[in-house]
Amino acid sequence: MPGFVFDNSYARLPERFFARLNPTPVRAPALVRVNAALAESLGLDPAALASPEGVAILAGNSIPPGAEPIAQAYAGHQFGGFSPQLGDGRAILLGEVLGRDGQRRDIQLKGSGPTPFSRQGDGRAALGPVLREYIVAEAMAALGIPTTRALAAVTTGETVRRETALPGAVLTRVAASHIRVGTFQYFAARGDEEAVRLLADYCIDRHYPQVAAAPNRYLALLEAVVAAQADLVARWMLIGFIHGVMNTDNTTISGETIDYGPCAFMDAYDPATVFSSIDYYGRYAYGNQPPVVQWNLARLAECLLPLLAEDDEAALAAARQALTGFAPRFEDAWNTGLCRKIGLSSAEEGDVALAQALLDLMAAQKADFTLTFRALCGAALGDDAAARALFSDPAGYDDWAARWRQRLEREQATPEARAAALRAVNPLFIPRNHRVEAALNAAVSFGDYGPFETLLDVLSRPFEDQPGRESFSLPPEPAEMVQQTFCGT
């Protein structure tokens, strides 16, 4: 057996927090991939997971000992409109395990069949979206971004119907938890203050035990989630990531990135970039992500109001004060990260303006976000050729680079140390949208998982030069450009 040792704390909450049911078995499960390194970190046997018995578990055909399968209840604002009941419509939480690091993690099957929350959906997932989440989640982990992880992917031997018939699949997702802002909204919308309190206490115990002894533990919880989400969205922005569906049901209490649907990475820098086919008005554009996260956190604060103070005005004042912490926390993380991306380790007045001037130049000349910052590694050693080539009018870059070098002269690091520091924060390889689409098309249309495996391997070392794989770092040719990305539902 794979070695699951479950300790299912969420399943010990009251029954109105979830629905108990088993996954729906599939016809002919077959393994696509097991994430061996992640499995071992969770105390699992990768070889046993890849065995027929393990694949049966990963497909939902067999329930391992100790599992207590549940579909979690939650609500959420989706593109600004509130849905009082969403929930796991195509996912079932098998249970929780303690990894070798002592951290508790959920083991969830995504695409495991209908649940009471499916809202007339089939509860299944298509192979393409499963592989997209696997690729992007693992790339984000390698980039150092807090994220859910992909433990395994299996095909089902069945088809799912979206616009056309597509091969079905199940993703095994690992998360610090699957508790969302929308989980709190589910109970708050029902006036269930007891459940909100129980959920808040649970989140403190599981995710933020350091606030348990605070004078106002629920206010401290809110402040901790605000800080975690501010840091998270800053880290997204620093690598050019666009989530695409930043609904409150996709905003975690843990501060992890979750639900990789129509997500994408920018090629040419433009703060107005939108890829999601359902984001008609750019609500979740790259540059809108910080205020959207703050808006989502305000919805969490609304749910917690009854716990913050007995007096309504005092509760509102406390919530507002906690929410005002978002902007400075985000700005500090963004500004610090941005200055590091141009090789500055000390702080001077004007540093942020210098970094912003580069972004403005990139936007005006449609320079590639990832490659521009990576090219500064060479520029730090005196070779500007790669950087200049990214700008349609290199004179603008030359002017900026002259000011940059003047500032670098006041840094203590040697050019070699500075170049190494730049390489450590500016990736060469990201999940380029056209590369992801090519890998998915090969798998879905031809059953060829070679491009998927190669892409995963490249993305597992995003900061390293990989001789012979330079093409994976390049932006798309005009014919390869991906204009839209799509949800898997």
C-alpha positions, 0 to 999 in steps of 0.5 A: 500500500502507498502508506497513507496515515490519515488524521482527518481533523476537518472531518471531525467538524460538525456535519454541516461543514461538508457532505460525506460520500465516496468518489465515483469509480471510473471505468479504466484508470491509468497512471499518467504521473506520480510526483515521486519527490512530493510523495516521499515528502508526505511519507508515501511510497511512490512505487506503491502509488504507481501500482494498480492498487495505488492507481485505484486509490488515485482514481477514486475506485478504492478508498485507502484505510483511514480515509474519510471522504468528504466534499467541503461546503463553501460559498463565494463571490464570482466576478463580484456576484455572490453565490451562497452555495458552491462547494466541492462540485467535482472534488473529494477530500480523502483526508489529511496526512502529516508530512515528514516536516510535521506539516498537515496537508490535505489529499484531495481528488479533483474530477472524482465525480458528482457531489451534492454541490455539483449544481447539475455538473458531471463532477468530472475533469478533462485531461487538459485542465488536469495536466495544466494544473499539474504543470503550473502548480509544480512550476509555482512550487519550484519558483518558491510561490506558496501553492497547492501541489500535484501529487498525481494524475490519472486518466479514467478511460472515460470521456467528459463532454465540454464543447466536445468529448474529451478524455477524462482524468483525476488530479490528486491535489495536496494543500495546506488546506482547502479552506477559503474565504468562501468557506466563511461566507457559506456560514455567514450567509446563513447567520450561523455564527457558531459555525463561523467561530468554529471555523475561525478557531480551526483555522487558528489551530491549523494555520496560525497557532501563533495568534491563539494567545492574542488579546483578540484572536479573531482580529489577529487571525484576520490580520494574519490572513491579510498579511499572507495574501498581501505577500502572496499576490506580491510574489505573483506579480514579481513573476508575471503570474495572472491567476485569472479567477480570483473569486473569494472561493479561490482565496485561501486562508492558508495563503496558498495559490489554489485553482489553476484554471485560466491562469497564465504568465505574461510574455510582453509586460502590460499591466492590463493583460488578461487571458481568461476567456470569461473575464470580459471586463478585465476584473482580474487583469494582472495589474488589478490583482492587489485591489481584488485580493484586498476586496476579497479580504474585506468579504472575510472581514465581514464574516468575522465581524460578530467575533471581533467585538460585541459592539457593531461599531467597534467590530467595524473599526477593528476590521477596517484597521486590519484591512488597512494593513494590506496596502503597506504590506503588499507595497513593502513586499512588491517594492522589496522584491522589485528592487531585488529583481534589479540587483539592489540589496541596500535601500536608497530613496529613488530605488523604487522609482528606478525599478518602476522606470524599467517597467514603464519602458518595458510596457511602452516597448512591449519587452518580455517581462521574464527575459528582461529581468533575466537579461540583467544578469548579463548586464550586471557583468557588463554585457547589455546585448541580451537586454538591448535586443528586447527593446524596439528602441534600445536607446531607452534601455541604454539611458535607463542602464546608465542610471542603473549602473550609477546606483549599482556603484553604491552597492557593496557586492562584486559584479559576479555576486550581483549577477548570481543574486539576480539569477536567484530571483529572476527565473529563466524558465516559466510556464510559457503559455504556448509551451503549456498548450503544446504539451496539453495538445500532444497529450490530449490529441495524440496520447503523447506525454513526452512534451508534458514530461520534458516541460515539467523537467525544465520548469523544475529548475527555473533559475538554472541555465539549461544548455540545449533547452534555451528555446523553452525560455523564449516568448512565442512566435506570432503564430504561437501566441495564446490569446485566451485561456479557459476554465476546465469546467 
